[in-house]
Amino acid sequence: MLPRLLASLLLLLFAYSAPAQTVNVTGQVLNAQTHEPVPFAILGVRGKAIGTAADEQGRYLLRLPPDLRDTLIVSCVGFEPRLVPPAQVIAGQRVFQLTPQQQVLKGVTIQSRKVKPGKLGRSADKADVRWMGGSSGKTTVDDEWGWEIGALLTPERRSYLEELHVYFTDNKYELLRFRLNLYTVKDNRPDQLLSTQDVQLICPPTRQGWLKLDLRPYNIELDAQPVAATLQWLQSEKKDPEDKYFSIPVVRQKQPGMVERENGHAAWTIHNLLPSLYFTVLTEIKK
């Protein structure tokens, strides 16, 4: 389980589970039509903290229990998810092919609509709590790739995303790569994936403070409905395995505001917190 750090002054809270016996499974995820690699595909078991993300070449290292009885899910934005029965994994299947989804291109035209600039999310960088990702003392964190953290947001009216902003209080990595995922919301939890494009945020070496990503090329439009916006950890590089972590400031609040899960197919956890993550938007003005 990925350790998390909540720091309120000197308060440290770690979520830790003792290592269990696992079997290392390696292979590759390919595009079923082109047979090319599917970069940063997500592999995991629904509802469980078992999973990882593939690398740029679609290659993965997956740590599974020796008595696997669950269906493996292989997925990536823009592709149809694939369900792999445990018998196929036990029998030695290691290369998985994903079929691209049919994309309906939709342009966003706002010139004829009256809009106003605004922000969606928490734009303050100060907080009494830091939420940490990382595993000091381990030689690898690839079994933690796929972890997601995000915020529950509700646009006041139809909005067009211009930029994503996220604040890093700490960052000990030479490279951090995340994927922006957008979901519908049901019972304060992310439900159906809205994202159809692979939008990635890359954090420069040991970069701290606000990090910005231009979203205008993606033409992302949100209706006036609750949405969950998450960052999914895809990749990290660190020379010193004993000192590797990053953290995002979060603030306590009375209502649910932050969501997270251990990998791309695990169960969601809801917190009465809100991370320093926001969008600059153009919001339609009511006629």
Order of alpha helices (4+ residues) and beta strands (2+ residues): beta-beta-beta-beta-beta-beta-alpha-beta-beta-beta-beta-beta-beta-beta-beta-beta-beta-beta-beta-beta-beta-beta-beta-beta
